[in-house]
């Protein structure tokens, strides 16, 4: 593939693909790891209590 073809495909993607969904691209996504982190923190707190190291 030559450079001109690659540039035109990239320009087409930016113009049509990202340009159409710019609101979704700029909007921050919700953090999907929050429930996992909460579960890990609960488990660590429980383990600290079992070993008598909770403040």
C-alpha positions as CSV (number, residue, x, y, z in Angstrom):
1,X,0.0,0.0,0.0
2,X,1.4,3.4,-0.9
3,X,1.6,6.3,1.4
4,X,-1.2,8.3,-0.4
5,X,-3.7,5.5,0.0
6,X,-2.8,5.1,3.7
7,X,-3.2,8.9,4.3
8,X,-6.6,9.0,2.5
9,X,-7.9,6.0,4.6
10,X,-6.7,7.7,7.8
11,X,-8.2,11.0,6.8
12,X,-11.4,9.2,5.9
13,X,-11.5,7.5,9.3
14,X,-10.9,10.7,11.2
15,X,-13.5,12.7,9.2
16,X,-16.2,10.0,9.0
17,X,-15.6,7.7,12.0
18,X,-14.4,9.9,14.9
19,X,-16.0,13.1,13.6
20,X,-19.5,11.5,13.7
21,X,-19.0,10.2,17.3
22,X,-17.0,13.1,18.7
23,X,-19.4,13.4,21.7
24,X,-18.8,9.8,22.7
25,X,-15.0,10.2,22.2
26,X,-14.8,13.3,24.4
27,X,-17.1,12.0,27.1
28,X,-15.4,10.3,30.0
29,X,-16.2,6.7,30.3
30,X,-17.5,5.3,33.6
31,X,-14.9,3.4,35.5
32,X,-15.8,-0.3,35.3
33,X,-13.3,-1.4,37.9
34,X,-14.9,0.5,40.8
35,X,-17.0,-2.5,42.0
36,X,-14.0,-4.8,41.9
37,X,-11.9,-2.3,43.9
38,X,-14.6,-2.0,46.5
39,X,-14.7,-5.8,46.9
40,X,-10.9,-5.9,47.3
41,X,-11.0,-3.1,49.9
42,X,-13.7,-4.9,51.9
43,X,-11.7,-8.1,51.8
44,X,-8.5,-6.4,52.9
45,X,-10.4,-4.7,55.8
46,X,-11.8,-8.0,56.9
47,X,-8.4,-9.6,56.8
48,X,-6.9,-6.7,58.9
49,X,-9.7,-7.2,61.4
50,X,-9.0,-10.9,61.6
51,X,-5.3,-10.3,62.3
52,X,-6.0,-7.5,64.7
53,X,-4.3,-4.8,62.6
54,X,-7.3,-2.5,61.9
55,X,-6.8,0.9,63.4
